[in-house]
């Protein structure tokens, strides 16, 4: 079970830089980068809401569930 | 962080204990030196249960008929009492320093950092050594070798409490790290 964060896809669609998004959301670029690369362990609802507001999208556009294949 | 009175008084108390133990060690050493120069200088000082087991050296008394006069003890026994006194004071000194280090880190808002976990582990180790040393004492009084055993509850309780606290701080560090990973 894996949650994939597609912030980079949405950023490309909106032609926005990570730094700009960080400023708009009110979190550090480092933390947003952690979220983008999937290193963060979680995301708060208010952060998610601020990201969706800044990117004008739905949480589902940013977060995607991927089932891990059993080897 | 708000000014915490308990931390402030705890810090003052730890410093007071630290300097009290330094003074105790100095007094013990000075007493030994005086005794070496003139063995009769402490003839009025008596000691209650000099071979008794437990944390500490035993009780010194003046102007009392209880116990045994220091002048009646052998040189080896006097050195042994001195060694035990210095050992326990040293243990107390090490623990006071560790407590001061923990309080200082809390003051600097670094409560759950790895150093504190180590400090509590060290205190648990020191406490356990104190427990082992407190359990037994030997003495040579009136030509008889006395070996005394006791279960020193307080050093053992202290050691276990420090070990539990080290695990609490480890868990706290883990939770803090997890919290920091939530954006």
gemmi code that builds the backbone of each chain (N, CA, C; Angstrom):
import gemmi

chains = {
    "A": [
        ("UNK", (0.843, -1.196, 0.000), (0.000, 0.000, 0.000), (0.879, 1.248, 0.000)),
        ("UNK", (0.638, 2.104, -0.951), (1.492, 3.286, -1.036), (0.691, 4.490, -1.493)),
        ("UNK", (0.914, 5.603, -0.843), (0.275, 6.859, -1.260), (1.319, 7.656, -2.051)),
        ("UNK", (0.984, 7.957, -3.279), (1.904, 8.729, -4.136), (1.430, 10.181, -4.155)),
        ("UNK", (2.377, 11.086, -3.977), (2.058, 12.521, -3.985), (2.396, 13.088, -5.364)),
        ("UNK", (1.373, 13.650, -5.998), (1.569, 14.163, -7.362), (1.638, 15.692, -7.407)),
        ("UNK", (2.285, 16.268, -6.453), (2.392, 17.736, -6.428), (3.154, 18.244, -7.652)),
        ("UNK", (4.213, 17.505, -8.031), (5.027, 17.945, -9.181), (4.196, 18.008, -10.470)),
        ("UNK", (3.255, 17.052, -10.609), (2.388, 17.023, -11.801), (1.484, 18.261, -11.805)),
        ("UNK", (0.891, 18.529, -10.645), (-0.006, 19.690, -10.531), (0.761, 21.003, -10.685)),
        ("UNK", (1.983, 21.017, -10.168), (2.820, 22.227, -10.308), (3.116, 22.492, -11.786)),
        ("UNK", (3.405, 21.420, -12.511), (3.695, 21.551, -13.952), (2.448, 22.030, -14.702)),
        ("UNK", (1.300, 21.471, -14.308), (0.042, 21.872, -14.962), (-0.255, 23.353, -14.726)),
        ("UNK", (0.017, 23.804, -13.528), (-0.277, 25.205, -13.165), (0.910, 26.128, -13.475)),
        ("UNK", (1.968, 25.538, -14.010), (3.197, 26.288, -14.333), (3.665, 27.113, -13.115)),
        ("UNK", (3.799, 26.398, -12.046), (4.152, 27.031, -10.780), (5.430, 26.413, -10.226)),
        ("UNK", (6.203, 27.206, -9.511), (7.419, 26.695, -8.877), (7.098, 26.231, -7.450)),
        ("UNK", (7.888, 25.306, -6.961), (7.685, 24.774, -5.602), (7.791, 25.886, -4.553)),
        ("UNK", (8.733, 26.790, -4.793), (8.955, 27.899, -3.859), (7.720, 28.805, -3.771)),
        ("UNK", (7.127, 29.048, -4.941), (5.918, 29.900, -4.974), (4.792, 29.232, -4.186)),
        ("UNK", (4.637, 27.927, -4.422), (3.588, 27.182, -3.718), (3.821, 27.211, -2.215)),
        ("UNK", (5.084, 27.030, -1.827), (5.433, 27.039, -0.398), (5.055, 28.366, 0.239)),
        ("UNK", (5.348, 29.447, -0.489), (5.012, 30.782, 0.045), (3.502, 30.955, 0.177)),
        ("UNK", (2.771, 30.454, -0.826), (1.317, 30.612, -0.817), (0.656, 29.749, 0.277)),
        ("UNK", (1.200, 28.558, 0.443), (0.631, 27.615, 1.427), (1.040, 27.996, 2.860)),
        ("UNK", (2.240, 28.554, 2.973), (2.721, 28.947, 4.297), (3.504, 27.853, 4.991)),
        ("UNK", (4.105, 26.970, 4.190), (5.028, 25.981, 4.770), (6.397, 26.174, 4.112)),
        ("UNK", (7.427, 25.597, 4.710), (8.763, 25.788, 4.143), (8.908, 24.953, 2.872)),
        ("UNK", (9.764, 25.440, 1.980), (10.019, 24.721, 0.723), (10.614, 23.340, 1.013)),
        ("UNK", (11.359, 23.261, 2.099), (11.976, 21.980, 2.488), (10.890, 20.953, 2.808)),
        ("UNK", (9.900, 21.392, 3.603), (8.819, 20.479, 3.979), (7.982, 20.070, 2.764)),
        ("UNK", (7.762, 21.035, 1.890), (6.984, 20.730, 0.683), (7.757, 19.767, -0.221)),
        ("UNK", (9.064, 19.956, -0.233), (9.926, 19.059, -1.021), (9.873, 17.640, -0.453)),
        ("UNK", (9.840, 17.554, 0.892), (9.722, 16.241, 1.556), (8.412, 15.564, 1.147)),
        ("UNK", (7.361, 16.377, 1.085), (6.039, 15.856, 0.708), (6.053, 15.395, -0.756)),
        ("UNK", (6.690, 16.200, -1.604), (6.754, 15.919, -3.041), (7.508, 14.615, -3.333)),
        ("UNK", (8.595, 14.436, -2.594), (9.429, 13.247, -2.838), (8.916, 12.008, -2.090)),
        ("UNK", (7.837, 12.173, -1.339), (7.241, 11.033, -0.629), (7.967, 10.654, 0.639)),
        ("UNK", (8.824, 11.555, 1.133), (9.574, 11.250, 2.357), (8.791, 11.624, 3.618)),
        ("UNK", (7.788, 12.484, 3.452), (6.976, 12.886, 4.612), (6.089, 11.725, 5.042)),
        ("UNK", (5.847, 11.659, 6.365), (5.026, 10.541, 6.876), (3.544, 10.862, 6.863)),
        ("UNK", (3.219, 12.136, 6.709), (1.807, 12.514, 6.700), (1.626, 13.952, 6.283)),
        ("UNK", (0.384, 14.295, 6.027), (0.073, 15.680, 5.683), (-1.160, 16.106, 6.481)),
        ("UNK", (-1.091, 17.310, 7.054), (-2.220, 17.793, 7.854), (-3.337, 18.241, 6.919)),
        ("UNK", (-4.586, 18.141, 7.414), (-5.733, 18.542, 6.582), (-5.638, 20.013, 6.162)),
        ("UNK", (-5.190, 20.877, 7.100), (-5.135, 22.307, 6.737), (-4.041, 22.591, 5.703)),
        ("UNK", (-2.948, 21.829, 5.741), (-1.898, 21.977, 4.721), (-2.434, 21.512, 3.369)),
        ("UNK", (-3.129, 20.374, 3.412), (-3.708, 19.819, 2.178), (-4.724, 20.799, 1.584)),
        ("UNK", (-5.536, 21.383, 2.459), (-6.538, 22.352, 2.002), (-5.858, 23.567, 1.383)),
        ("UNK", (-4.784, 24.034, 2.010), (-4.058, 25.208, 1.489), (-3.408, 24.889, 0.147)),
        ("UNK", (-2.891, 23.668, -0.009), (-2.271, 23.253, -1.280), (-3.347, 23.208, -2.373)),
        ("UNK", (-4.490, 22.591, -2.035), (-5.592, 22.486, -3.010), (-6.081, 23.884, -3.417)),
        ("UNK", (-6.119, 24.773, -2.442), (-6.557, 26.144, -2.704), (-5.566, 26.842, -3.646)),
        ("UNK", (-4.285, 26.662, -3.367), (-3.253, 27.330, -4.174), (-3.182, 26.760, -5.590)),
        ("UNK", (-3.380, 25.458, -5.699), (-3.268, 24.803, -7.017), (-4.630, 24.677, -7.720)),
        ("UNK", (-5.673, 25.121, -7.030), (-7.042, 25.052, -7.547), (-7.379, 23.624, -8.015)),
        ("UNK", (-7.250, 22.703, -7.091), (-7.512, 21.296, -7.418), (-8.158, 20.587, -6.237)),
        ("UNK", (-8.396, 19.307, -6.392), (-8.985, 18.485, -5.330), (-7.885, 17.617, -4.688)),
        ("UNK", (-8.079, 17.175, -3.432), (-7.059, 16.312, -2.798), (-6.698, 15.102, -3.656)),
        ("UNK", (-7.680, 14.571, -4.360), (-7.439, 13.413, -5.221), (-6.496, 13.691, -6.375)),
        ("UNK", (-6.378, 14.969, -6.734), (-5.434, 15.327, -7.813), (-3.988, 15.287, -7.304)),
        ("UNK", (-3.858, 15.435, -6.001), (-2.507, 15.481, -5.408), (-2.094, 14.115, -4.860)),
        ("UNK", (-3.042, 13.452, -4.219), (-2.733, 12.154, -3.600), (-3.319, 11.006, -4.416)),
        ("UNK", (-2.520, 9.989, -4.570), (-2.971, 8.831, -5.349), (-2.595, 7.548, -4.603)),
        ("UNK", (-3.532, 6.624, -4.562), (-3.268, 5.354, -3.876), (-2.797, 4.308, -4.884)),
        ("UNK", (-1.688, 3.679, -4.587), (-1.161, 2.620, -5.464), (-1.009, 1.344, -4.658)),
        ("UNK", (-1.556, 0.274, -5.199), (-1.435, -1.021, -4.534), (-0.070, -1.611, -4.884)),
        ("UNK", (0.636, -2.063, -3.849), (1.951, -2.658, -4.102), (1.771, -4.093, -4.569)),
        ("UNK", (2.506, -4.448, -5.609), (2.401, -5.824, -6.124), (3.229, -6.767, -5.278)),
        ("UNK", (2.598, -7.932, -4.955), (3.333, -8.920, -4.157), (4.282, -9.689, -5.044)),
        ("UNK", (5.527, -9.836, -4.583), (6.533, -10.564, -5.375), (6.486, -12.045, -5.028)),
    ],
    "B": [
        ("UNK", (9.670, 29.350, 25.632), (9.158, 28.554, 26.762), (8.954, 29.446, 27.991)),
        ("UNK", (7.878, 29.193, 28.711), (7.613, 29.966, 29.908), (8.657, 29.637, 30.971)),
        ("UNK", (8.887, 30.610, 31.824), (9.844, 30.347, 32.910), (9.230, 29.324, 33.857)),
        ("UNK", (9.903, 28.232, 34.002), (9.388, 27.139, 34.799), (10.042, 27.151, 36.178)),
        ("UNK", (9.207, 27.339, 37.207), (9.728, 27.435, 38.574), (10.356, 26.129, 39.033)),
        ("UNK", (9.692, 25.021, 38.678), (10.193, 23.711, 39.135), (11.597, 23.461, 38.564)),
        ("UNK", (11.758, 23.808, 37.276), (13.069, 23.627, 36.644), (14.113, 24.514, 37.314)),
        ("UNK", (13.694, 25.739, 37.631), (14.607, 26.709, 38.246), (15.066, 26.196, 39.618)),
        ("UNK", (14.090, 25.745, 40.423), (14.433, 25.251, 41.758), (15.179, 23.912, 41.682)),
        ("UNK", (14.812, 23.113, 40.708), (15.514, 21.842, 40.492), (16.980, 22.078, 40.174)),
        ("UNK", (17.208, 23.079, 39.327), (18.570, 23.442, 38.944), (19.364, 23.934, 40.161)),
        ("UNK", (18.716, 24.767, 40.965), (19.369, 25.295, 42.179), (19.692, 24.158, 43.148)),
        ("UNK", (18.735, 23.238, 43.297), (18.915, 22.103, 44.210), (20.063, 21.202, 43.732)),
        ("UNK", (20.103, 20.957, 42.420), (21.174, 20.105, 41.867), (22.540, 20.750, 42.104)),
        ("UNK", (22.611, 22.080, 41.910), (23.881, 22.782, 42.177), (24.236, 22.712, 43.657)),
        ("UNK", (23.222, 22.868, 44.525), (23.462, 22.810, 45.978), (23.999, 21.434, 46.368)),
        ("UNK", (23.370, 20.374, 45.817), (23.817, 19.002, 46.113), (25.241, 18.797, 45.596)),
        ("UNK", (25.496, 19.306, 44.385), (26.822, 19.180, 43.764), (27.900, 19.775, 44.688)),
        ("UNK", (27.691, 21.023, 45.129), (28.704, 21.694, 45.948), (28.774, 21.096, 47.353)),
        ("UNK", (27.640, 20.630, 47.862), (27.625, 19.974, 49.169), (28.490, 18.707, 49.134)),
        ("UNK", (28.386, 17.973, 48.039), (29.173, 16.746, 47.896), (30.660, 17.063, 47.713)),
        ("UNK", (30.947, 18.147, 46.994), (32.346, 18.566, 46.835), (32.928, 18.895, 48.213)),
        ("UNK", (32.138, 19.624, 49.009), (32.579, 19.988, 50.373), (32.749, 18.719, 51.214)),
        ("UNK", (31.802, 17.775, 51.092), (31.880, 16.522, 51.861), (33.156, 15.755, 51.509)),
        ("UNK", (33.481, 15.721, 50.211), (34.698, 15.017, 49.772), (35.941, 15.716, 50.330)),
        ("UNK", (35.918, 17.047, 50.310), (37.055, 17.826, 50.823), (37.208, 17.599, 52.329)),
        ("UNK", (36.079, 17.583, 53.050), (36.108, 17.378, 54.514), (36.642, 15.975, 54.828)),
        ("UNK", (36.171, 14.988, 54.081), (36.642, 13.605, 54.296), (38.148, 13.505, 54.071)),
        ("UNK", (38.613, 14.129, 52.974), (40.041, 14.072, 52.648), (40.849, 14.819, 53.701)),
        ("UNK", (40.348, 15.995, 54.112), (41.049, 16.773, 55.155), (41.105, 15.967, 56.453)),
        ("UNK", (39.979, 15.307, 56.773), (39.927, 14.476, 57.980), (40.949, 13.351, 57.936)),
        ("UNK", (41.079, 12.750, 56.763), (42.048, 11.651, 56.609), (43.481, 12.160, 56.787)),
        ("UNK", (43.750, 13.328, 56.198), (45.097, 13.908, 56.307), (45.425, 14.220, 57.776)),
        ("UNK", (44.442, 14.833, 58.470), (44.640, 15.160, 59.893), (44.876, 13.878, 60.697)),
        ("UNK", (44.095, 12.850, 60.379), (44.232, 11.559, 61.086), (45.614, 10.937, 60.825)),
        ("UNK", (46.104, 11.098, 59.568), (47.423, 10.549, 59.222), (48.527, 11.263, 60.010)),
        ("UNK", (48.359, 12.594, 60.190), (49.353, 13.374, 60.933), (49.279, 13.035, 62.422)),
        ("UNK", (48.057, 13.025, 62.963), (47.861, 12.743, 64.392), (46.673, 11.797, 64.579)),
        ("UNK", (46.919, 10.511, 64.676), (45.827, 9.522, 64.774), (44.902, 9.724, 65.983)),
        ("UNK", (45.367, 10.443, 66.993), (44.542, 10.635, 68.199), (43.603, 11.847, 68.089)),
        ("UNK", (43.708, 12.575, 66.988), (42.931, 13.822, 66.872), (41.424, 13.586, 66.846)),
        ("UNK", (41.001, 12.397, 66.465), (39.545, 12.125, 66.407), (39.111, 11.123, 67.481)),
        ("UNK", (39.799, 11.150, 68.611), (39.484, 10.164, 69.664), (38.074, 10.341, 70.233)),
        ("UNK", (37.545, 11.578, 70.144), (36.193, 11.817, 70.686), (35.103, 11.506, 69.652)),
        ("UNK", (35.535, 11.253, 68.410), (34.540, 10.958, 67.360), (34.259, 9.460, 67.355)),
        ("UNK", (33.001, 9.123, 67.404), (32.611, 7.708, 67.390), (31.815, 7.427, 66.128)),
        ("UNK", (31.815, 6.188, 65.721), (31.100, 5.818, 64.520), (30.120, 4.690, 64.818)),
        ("UNK", (28.891, 4.893, 64.378), (27.858, 3.875, 64.601), (27.873, 2.908, 63.414)),
        ("UNK", (28.012, 1.667, 63.708), (27.981, 0.602, 62.703), (28.915, 0.874, 61.507)),
        ("UNK", (30.238, 0.942, 61.742), (31.165, 1.257, 60.646), (31.217, 0.189, 59.547)),
        ("UNK", (30.803, -1.034, 59.882), (30.836, -2.099, 58.871), (29.454, -2.368, 58.287)),
        ("UNK", (28.492, -1.504, 58.609), (27.118, -1.716, 58.134), (26.986, -1.505, 56.635)),
        ("UNK", (26.183, -2.340, 56.005), (25.964, -2.194, 54.559), (24.905, -1.124, 54.311)),
        ("UNK", (24.861, -0.655, 53.087), (23.883, 0.381, 52.716), (24.559, 1.547, 52.049)),
        ("UNK", (23.751, 2.483, 51.528), (24.305, 3.636, 50.831), (24.833, 4.629, 51.864)),
        ("UNK", (26.105, 4.957, 51.769), (26.710, 5.898, 52.717), (27.764, 5.224, 53.568)),
        ("UNK", (28.354, 6.014, 54.456), (29.475, 5.500, 55.243), (29.068, 5.036, 56.635)),
        ("UNK", (27.926, 5.488, 57.098), (27.561, 5.242, 58.496), (27.509, 6.589, 59.203)),
        ("UNK", (27.156, 6.577, 60.466), (26.962, 7.849, 61.178), (28.137, 8.141, 62.102)),
        ("UNK", (28.629, 9.386, 61.999), (29.684, 9.853, 62.909), (29.011, 10.613, 64.049)),
        ("UNK", (29.496, 10.380, 65.266), (28.907, 11.067, 66.424), (30.004, 11.573, 67.345)),
        ("UNK", (29.718, 12.688, 67.989), (30.629, 13.173, 69.043), (29.795, 13.339, 70.315)),
        ("UNK", (30.450, 13.188, 71.427), (29.753, 13.360, 72.707), (28.688, 12.314, 72.940)),
        ("UNK", (28.925, 11.121, 72.449), (27.963, 10.036, 72.613), (28.717, 8.748, 72.905)),
        ("UNK", (28.074, 7.875, 73.619), (28.725, 6.606, 73.961), (28.398, 5.515, 72.942)),
        ("UNK", (27.551, 5.857, 71.960), (27.159, 4.872, 70.941), (28.324, 4.564, 69.999)),
        ("UNK", (28.324, 3.357, 69.473), (29.270, 2.984, 68.431), (30.677, 2.765, 68.931)),
        ("UNK", (31.610, 2.946, 68.018), (33.015, 2.675, 68.326), (33.850, 3.925, 67.997)),
        ("UNK", (34.824, 4.210, 68.868), (35.656, 5.398, 68.647), (36.545, 5.178, 67.423)),
        ("UNK", (36.776, 6.248, 66.651), (37.608, 6.139, 65.443), (39.030, 5.700, 65.800)),
        ("UNK", (39.489, 6.114, 67.012), (40.864, 5.762, 67.431), (41.003, 4.252, 67.695)),
        ("UNK", (39.869, 3.593, 67.885), (39.920, 2.136, 68.130), (39.917, 1.338, 66.823)),
        ("UNK", (39.648, 2.015, 65.730), (39.610, 1.312, 64.433), (41.021, 1.177, 63.865)),
        ("UNK", (41.217, 0.132, 63.061), (42.529, -0.074, 62.444), (42.707, 0.902, 61.276)),
        ("UNK", (43.954, 1.069, 60.844), (44.252, 1.975, 59.718), (43.502, 1.536, 58.458)),
        ("UNK", (43.514, 0.226, 58.240), (42.826, -0.319, 57.057), (41.346, 0.025, 57.067)),
        ("UNK", (40.751, -0.033, 58.256), (39.320, 0.265, 58.400), (39.050, 1.748, 58.136)),
        ("UNK", (39.952, 2.594, 58.636), (39.801, 4.049, 58.411), (39.890, 4.341, 56.908)),
        ("UNK", (40.857, 3.718, 56.233), (41.010, 3.924, 54.780), (39.782, 3.399, 54.032)),
        ("UNK", (39.265, 2.279, 54.503), (38.072, 1.682, 53.870), (36.856, 2.606, 54.003)),
        ("UNK", (36.684, 3.172, 55.208), (35.572, 4.117, 55.444), (35.750, 5.345, 54.545)),
        ("UNK", (37.000, 5.810, 54.465), (37.286, 6.975, 53.607), (36.963, 6.644, 52.142)),
        ("UNK", (37.419, 5.485, 51.709), (37.182, 5.071, 50.318), (35.688, 4.985, 50.007)),
        ("UNK", (34.940, 4.383, 50.938), (33.476, 4.279, 50.738), (32.814, 5.663, 50.690)),
        ("UNK", (33.262, 6.520, 51.562), (32.716, 7.889, 51.607), (32.979, 8.618, 50.302)),
        ("UNK", (34.232, 8.534, 49.821), (34.605, 9.209, 48.571), (33.837, 8.581, 47.399)),
        ("UNK", (33.695, 7.262, 47.438), (32.995, 6.555, 46.358), (31.536, 7.011, 46.268)),
        ("UNK", (30.850, 7.022, 47.389), (29.426, 7.410, 47.376), (29.254, 8.893, 47.059)),
        ("UNK", (30.165, 9.713, 47.567), (30.090, 11.150, 47.243), (30.348, 11.353, 45.735)),
        ("UNK", (31.288, 10.585, 45.214), (31.590, 10.653, 43.772), (30.397, 10.243, 42.931)),
        ("UNK", (29.719, 9.192, 43.373), (28.501, 8.726, 42.684), (27.460, 9.855, 42.671)),
        ("UNK", (27.285, 10.474, 43.838), (26.324, 11.583, 43.957), (26.709, 12.750, 43.059)),
        ("UNK", (28.006, 13.005, 42.987), (28.532, 14.101, 42.164), (28.245, 13.847, 40.678)),
        ("UNK", (28.497, 12.623, 40.247), (28.252, 12.253, 38.839), (26.767, 12.404, 38.501)),
        ("UNK", (25.910, 11.932, 39.427), (24.464, 12.011, 39.195), (24.020, 13.479, 39.154)),
        ("UNK", (24.552, 14.305, 40.067), (24.186, 15.734, 40.085), (24.581, 16.396, 38.759)),
        ("UNK", (25.746, 16.036, 38.227), (26.202, 16.604, 36.941), (25.278, 16.185, 35.807)),
        ("UNK", (24.857, 14.929, 35.826), (23.948, 14.427, 34.776), (22.609, 15.146, 34.867)),
        ("UNK", (22.107, 15.323, 36.103), (20.820, 16.025, 36.293), (20.942, 17.451, 35.776)),
        ("UNK", (22.070, 18.094, 36.061), (22.281, 19.468, 35.586), (22.306, 19.519, 34.058)),
        ("UNK", (22.923, 18.512, 33.446), (22.982, 18.464, 31.978), (21.579, 18.302, 31.391)),
        ("UNK", (20.764, 17.448, 32.006), (19.386, 17.236, 31.530), (18.581, 18.536, 31.684)),
        ("UNK", (18.695, 19.178, 32.854), (17.955, 20.425, 33.097), (18.390, 21.513, 32.124)),
        ("UNK", (19.678, 21.561, 31.835), (20.195, 22.565, 30.897), (19.625, 22.345, 29.494)),
        ("UNK", (19.550, 21.095, 29.066), (19.022, 20.800, 27.723), (17.523, 21.127, 27.643)),
        ("UNK", (16.804, 20.889, 28.751), (15.359, 21.222, 28.771), (15.196, 22.743, 28.669)),
        ("UNK", (16.078, 23.458, 29.322), (16.049, 24.928, 29.287), (16.286, 25.431, 27.856)),
        ("UNK", (17.135, 24.705, 27.126), (17.431, 25.097, 25.742), (16.431, 24.518, 24.738)),
        ("UNK", (15.298, 24.025, 25.254), (14.216, 23.445, 24.433), (14.679, 22.241, 23.617)),
        ("UNK", (15.657, 21.497, 24.153), (16.111, 20.275, 23.481), (15.817, 19.079, 24.396)),
        ("UNK", (14.565, 19.005, 24.848), (14.187, 17.984, 25.830), (14.410, 16.566, 25.318)),
        ("UNK", (13.853, 16.294, 24.130), (13.900, 14.912, 23.631), (15.065, 14.705, 22.668)),
        ("UNK", (16.233, 15.126, 23.042), (17.369, 14.867, 22.165), (18.144, 13.669, 22.699)),
        ("UNK", (18.938, 13.066, 21.815), (19.556, 11.782, 22.167), (20.470, 11.880, 23.386)),
        ("UNK", (21.033, 13.058, 23.628), (21.920, 13.236, 24.780), (21.223, 12.931, 26.089)),
        ("UNK", (19.965, 13.334, 26.202), (19.224, 13.091, 27.448), (18.960, 11.607, 27.667)),
        ("UNK", (18.725, 10.897, 26.576), (18.509, 9.446, 26.696), (19.778, 8.814, 27.283)),
        ("UNK", (20.919, 9.258, 26.765), (22.203, 8.733, 27.262), (22.442, 9.136, 28.726)),
        ("UNK", (22.073, 10.378, 29.049), (22.257, 10.843, 30.440), (21.478, 9.954, 31.412)),
        ("UNK", (20.220, 9.640, 31.048), (19.398, 8.806, 31.935), (19.940, 7.374, 31.990)),
        ("UNK", (20.449, 6.891, 30.848), (21.036, 5.546, 30.846), (22.277, 5.510, 31.743)),
        ("UNK", (23.085, 6.576, 31.642), (24.295, 6.667, 32.484), (23.916, 6.700, 33.963)),
        ("UNK", (22.845, 7.478, 34.270), (22.404, 7.562, 35.674), (21.924, 6.194, 36.159)),
        ("UNK", (21.256, 5.446, 35.277), (20.791, 4.097, 35.644), (21.991, 3.187, 35.925)),
        ("UNK", (23.027, 3.309, 35.082), (24.240, 2.494, 35.283), (24.916, 2.857, 36.611)),
        ("UNK", (25.070, 4.163, 36.825), (25.720, 4.638, 38.059), (24.910, 4.172, 39.275)),
        ("UNK", (23.598, 4.301, 39.176), (22.718, 3.878, 40.269), (22.855, 2.392, 40.550)),
        ("UNK", (23.014, 1.597, 39.491), (23.153, 0.150, 39.669), (24.488, -0.195, 40.329)),
        ("UNK", (25.534, 0.534, 39.933), (26.845, 0.321, 40.570), (26.739, 0.663, 42.062)),
        ("UNK", (26.046, 1.784, 42.350), (25.845, 2.195, 43.744), (25.060, 1.131, 44.515)),
        ("UNK", (24.075, 0.542, 43.834), (23.269, -0.521, 44.458), (24.153, -1.714, 44.827)),
        ("UNK", (24.974, -2.163, 43.852), (25.850, -3.314, 44.102), (26.804, -3.032, 45.258)),
        ("UNK", (27.354, -1.815, 45.252), (28.323, -1.444, 46.277), (27.658, -1.274, 47.639)),
        ("UNK", (26.382, -0.853, 47.622), (25.665, -0.632, 48.883), (25.239, -1.937, 49.548)),
        ("UNK", (25.096, -2.975, 48.723), (24.563, -4.246, 49.242), (25.479, -4.924, 50.246)),
        ("UNK", (26.766, -4.651, 50.119), (27.717, -5.361, 50.976), (28.746, -4.396, 51.580)),
        ("UNK", (29.140, -4.694, 52.779), (30.220, -3.934, 53.419), (30.998, -4.891, 54.318)),
        ("UNK", (32.295, -4.661, 54.359), (33.121, -5.493, 55.235), (33.830, -4.591, 56.243)),
        ("UNK", (34.117, -5.146, 57.371), (34.815, -4.373, 58.391), (35.656, -5.283, 59.279)),
        ("UNK", (36.727, -4.693, 59.808), (37.594, -5.439, 60.724), (37.577, -4.682, 62.051)),
        ("UNK", (36.739, -5.175, 62.960), (36.554, -4.483, 64.243), (36.829, -5.457, 65.389)),
        ("UNK", (37.652, -5.021, 66.329), (38.018, -5.834, 67.506), (38.541, -7.220, 67.104)),
        ("UNK", (39.345, -7.229, 66.037), (39.947, -8.488, 65.590), (38.998, -9.438, 64.901)),
        ("UNK", (37.812, -8.979, 64.599), (36.820, -9.838, 63.930), (36.462, -9.226, 62.577)),
        ("UNK", (36.435, -10.085, 61.545), (36.023, -9.596, 60.232), (34.495, -9.679, 60.138)),
        ("UNK", (33.891, -8.535, 59.898), (32.421, -8.481, 59.749), (32.082, -8.323, 58.276)),
        ("UNK", (31.176, -9.152, 57.801), (30.659, -8.986, 56.429), (29.150, -8.801, 56.559)),
        ("UNK", (28.693, -7.662, 56.095), (27.261, -7.346, 56.203), (26.619, -7.224, 54.826)),
        ("UNK", (25.427, -7.762, 54.741), (24.664, -7.669, 53.479), (23.340, -6.967, 53.759)),
        ("UNK", (22.887, -6.245, 52.774), (21.546, -5.667, 52.855), (21.031, -5.473, 51.426)),
        ("UNK", (19.734, -5.378, 51.287), (19.179, -5.092, 49.970), (18.938, -3.586, 49.913)),
        ("UNK", (19.847, -2.904, 49.230), (19.756, -1.437, 49.151), (18.663, -1.052, 48.153)),
        ("UNK", (17.483, -0.795, 48.678), (16.313, -0.530, 47.831), (16.426, 0.792, 47.072)),
        ("UNK", (16.872, 1.862, 47.767), (16.852, 3.196, 47.146), (17.746, 3.313, 45.911)),
        ("UNK", (19.009, 2.863, 45.949), (19.816, 2.953, 44.723), (19.222, 2.129, 43.578)),
        ("UNK", (18.632, 0.977, 43.931), (18.028, 0.125, 42.900), (16.789, 0.811, 42.307)),
        ("UNK", (15.968, 1.396, 43.167), (14.772, 2.109, 42.696), (15.181, 3.271, 41.791)),
        ("UNK", (16.204, 3.992, 42.209), (16.699, 5.127, 41.423), (17.171, 4.652, 40.049)),
        ("UNK", (17.912, 3.540, 40.053), (18.445, 2.992, 38.808), (17.314, 2.593, 37.849)),
        ("UNK", (16.317, 1.896, 38.383), (15.187, 1.454, 37.556), (14.398, 2.674, 37.041)),
        ("UNK", (14.204, 3.657, 37.912), (13.470, 4.869, 37.506), (14.200, 5.584, 36.363)),
        ("UNK", (15.512, 5.659, 36.454), (16.302, 6.317, 35.399), (16.215, 5.530, 34.093)),
        ("UNK", (16.221, 4.211, 34.210), (16.119, 3.372, 33.018), (14.762, 3.579, 32.334)),
        ("UNK", (13.710, 3.641, 33.157), (12.354, 3.886, 32.619), (12.298, 5.262, 31.967)),
        ("UNK", (12.881, 6.255, 32.630), (12.880, 7.620, 32.073), (13.643, 7.678, 30.744)),
        ("UNK", (14.740, 6.924, 30.655), (15.493, 6.916, 29.390), (14.626, 6.360, 28.258)),
        ("UNK", (13.810, 5.340, 28.583), (12.918, 4.769, 27.569), (11.788, 5.751, 27.228)),
        ("UNK", (11.302, 6.487, 28.236), (10.261, 7.505, 28.005), (10.818, 8.588, 27.069)),
        ("UNK", (12.048, 9.008, 27.327), (12.667, 10.043, 26.490), (12.933, 9.515, 25.078)),
        ("UNK", (13.279, 8.231, 24.973), (13.492, 7.628, 23.647), (12.186, 7.650, 22.846)),
        ("UNK", (11.096, 7.301, 23.548), (9.777, 7.299, 22.897), (9.391, 8.727, 22.491)),
        ("UNK", (9.688, 9.675, 23.379), (9.414, 11.085, 23.097), (10.165, 11.561, 21.870)),
        ("UNK", (11.413, 11.152, 21.755), (12.247, 11.539, 20.602), (11.658, 10.965, 19.315)),
        ("UNK", (11.226, 9.709, 19.425), (10.633, 9.024, 18.278), (9.355, 9.750, 17.823)),
        ("UNK", (8.511, 10.112, 18.790), (7.257, 10.818, 18.475), (7.533, 12.194, 17.874)),
        ("UNK", (8.542, 12.865, 18.411), (8.910, 14.196, 17.912), (9.392, 14.103, 16.462)),
        ("UNK", (10.206, 13.078, 16.201), (10.713, 12.882, 14.832), (9.562, 12.596, 13.866)),
        ("UNK", (8.615, 11.789, 14.341), (7.445, 11.470, 13.498), (6.609, 12.717, 13.236)),
        ("UNK", (6.457, 13.520, 14.282), (5.675, 14.755, 14.163), (6.329, 15.730, 13.184)),
        ("UNK", (7.669, 15.739, 13.222), (8.401, 16.631, 12.314), (8.298, 16.192, 10.860)),
        ("UNK", (7.974, 14.914, 10.675), (7.848, 14.374, 9.308), (6.426, 14.552, 8.750)),
        ("UNK", (5.566, 15.178, 9.549), (4.208, 15.460, 9.051), (4.179, 16.923, 8.605)),
        ("UNK", (3.844, 17.125, 7.337), (3.886, 18.483, 6.762), (2.568, 19.192, 7.062)),
    ],
}
model = gemmi.Model(1)
for chain_id, residues in chains.items():
    chain = gemmi.Chain(chain_id)
    for i, (resn, *xyz) in enumerate(residues, 1):
        res = gemmi.Residue()
        res.name, res.seqid = resn, gemmi.SeqId(i, " ")
        for name, pos in zip(("N", "CA", "C"), xyz):
            atom = gemmi.Atom()
            atom.name, atom.element = name, gemmi.Element(name[0])
            atom.pos, atom.b_iso = gemmi.Position(*pos), 0.0
            res.add_atom(atom)
        chain.add_residue(res)
    model.add_chain(chain)
structure = gemmi.Structure()
structure.add_model(model)
structure.setup_entities()
